């Protein structure tokens, strides 16, 4: 998506509880990368939710330690 705006990236557990807010800030158009420290959550299934404006995307991920 090529537009600037407030970007939100949050990690939830499988029951919908917020584990960590990873990003919540204004970003200009471009490509970004980040490092996520997964030492806090335990092994399990999580939902990663990204939001930019009115566009919302969710992906399931499995963390294995």
GROMACS elastic network, one bead per residue, 0.5 to 0.9 nm:
[ bonds ]
;  ai    aj funct       b0    kb
    1     4     6  0.89650   500
    1    29     6  0.84298   500
    1    52     6  0.88205   500
    2    29     6  0.58287   500
    2    30     6  0.75442   500
    3    27     6  0.88749   500
    3    28     6  0.71115   500
    3    29     6  0.53495   500
    3    30     6  0.85266   500
    3    52     6  0.86785   500
    4     7     6  0.85305   500
    4    26     6  0.73634   500
    4    27     6  0.56965   500
    4    30     6  0.84423   500
    4    52     6  0.83341   500
    4    53     6  0.89057   500
    5    25     6  0.81014   500
    5    26     6  0.52521   500
    5    27     6  0.56431   500
    5    28     6  0.66150   500
    5    29     6  0.82745   500
    5    52     6  0.64147   500
    5    53     6  0.65246   500
    6    24     6  0.67347   500
    6    25     6  0.52512   500
    6    27     6  0.62050   500
    6    28     6  0.88684   500
    6    51     6  0.80647   500
    6    52     6  0.59798   500
    6    53     6  0.66794   500
    7    23     6  0.67299   500
    7    24     6  0.55428   500
    7    25     6  0.55629   500
    7    26     6  0.59886   500
    7    27     6  0.64688   500
    7    50     6  0.73363   500
    7    51     6  0.58148   500
    7    53     6  0.75902   500
    8    21     6  0.77920   500
    8    22     6  0.76111   500
    8    23     6  0.52404   500
    8    25     6  0.68821   500
    8    26     6  0.88891   500
    8    49     6  0.78436   500
    8    50     6  0.55724   500
    8    51     6  0.50364   500
    8    52     6  0.66292   500
    9    20     6  0.88623   500
    9    21     6  0.63247   500
    9    22     6  0.54070   500
    9    24     6  0.65900   500
    9    48     6  0.71066   500
    9    49     6  0.56597   500
    9    51     6  0.65170   500
   10    18     6  0.73393   500
   10    19     6  0.77163   500
   10    20     6  0.59099   500
   10    22     6  0.54751   500
   10    23     6  0.69937   500
   10    24     6  0.84866   500
   10    47     6  0.82823   500
   10    48     6  0.58520   500
   10    49     6  0.52890   500
   10    50     6  0.65873   500
   10    51     6  0.88194   500
   11    17     6  0.86494   500
   11    18     6  0.61955   500
   11    19     6  0.55007   500
   11    20     6  0.52623   500
   11    21     6  0.63942   500
   11    22     6  0.72346   500
   11    46     6  0.68030   500
   11    47     6  0.58460   500
   11    49     6  0.63941   500
   11    50     6  0.89990   500
   12    15     6  0.77203   500
   12    16     6  0.55255   500
   12    17     6  0.53471   500
   12    19     6  0.51413   500
   12    20     6  0.71338   500
   12    21     6  0.89097   500
   12    46     6  0.57056   500
   12    47     6  0.51189   500
   12    48     6  0.64066   500
   12    49     6  0.77591   500
   13    16     6  0.54214   500
   13    17     6  0.53451   500
   13    18     6  0.65315   500
   13    19     6  0.63876   500
   13    44     6  0.82755   500
   13    45     6  0.68076   500
   13    47     6  0.62169   500
   13    48     6  0.88877   500
   14    17     6  0.74022   500
   14    44     6  0.84655   500
   14    45     6  0.61222   500
   14    46     6  0.53764   500
   14    47     6  0.65217   500
   14    60     6  0.88832   500
   15    46     6  0.88709   500
   16    19     6  0.89457   500
   16    46     6  0.88713   500
   16    47     6  0.81230   500
   18    21     6  0.75813   500
   19    41     6  0.75198   500
   19    46     6  0.89906   500
   21    24     6  0.71788   500
   22    36     6  0.77528   500
   27    30     6  0.81467   500
   37    40     6  0.74421   500
   38    41     6  0.60866   500
   38    42     6  0.81706   500
   38    63     6  0.82425   500
   39    42     6  0.75411   500
   39    65     6  0.89138   500
   41    44     6  0.82659   500
   41    63     6  0.83888   500
   42    63     6  0.74581   500
   42    64     6  0.80219   500
   42    65     6  0.74568   500
   43    62     6  0.74136   500
   43    65     6  0.57166   500
   44    61     6  0.84280   500
   44    62     6  0.56378   500
   44    63     6  0.53162   500
   44    64     6  0.67158   500
   45    60     6  0.70283   500
   45    61     6  0.57645   500
   45    63     6  0.63132   500
   45    64     6  0.89234   500
   46    59     6  0.84354   500
   46    60     6  0.58154   500
   46    61     6  0.53113   500
   46    62     6  0.61678   500
   46    63     6  0.75545   500
   47    58     6  0.65348   500
   47    59     6  0.56799   500
   47    61     6  0.61397   500
   47    62     6  0.87122   500
   48    57     6  0.82608   500
   48    58     6  0.55551   500
   48    59     6  0.52489   500
   48    60     6  0.62843   500
   48    61     6  0.71607   500
   49    56     6  0.71509   500
   49    57     6  0.57205   500
   49    59     6  0.65754   500
   49    60     6  0.88514   500
   50    55     6  0.82644   500
   50    56     6  0.58237   500
   50    57     6  0.51811   500
   50    58     6  0.62806   500
   50    59     6  0.86383   500
   51    54     6  0.71264   500
   51    55     6  0.56560   500
   51    57     6  0.63701   500
   51    58     6  0.87435   500
   52    55     6  0.53553   500
   52    56     6  0.66931   500
   52    57     6  0.89219   500
   53    56     6  0.80054   500
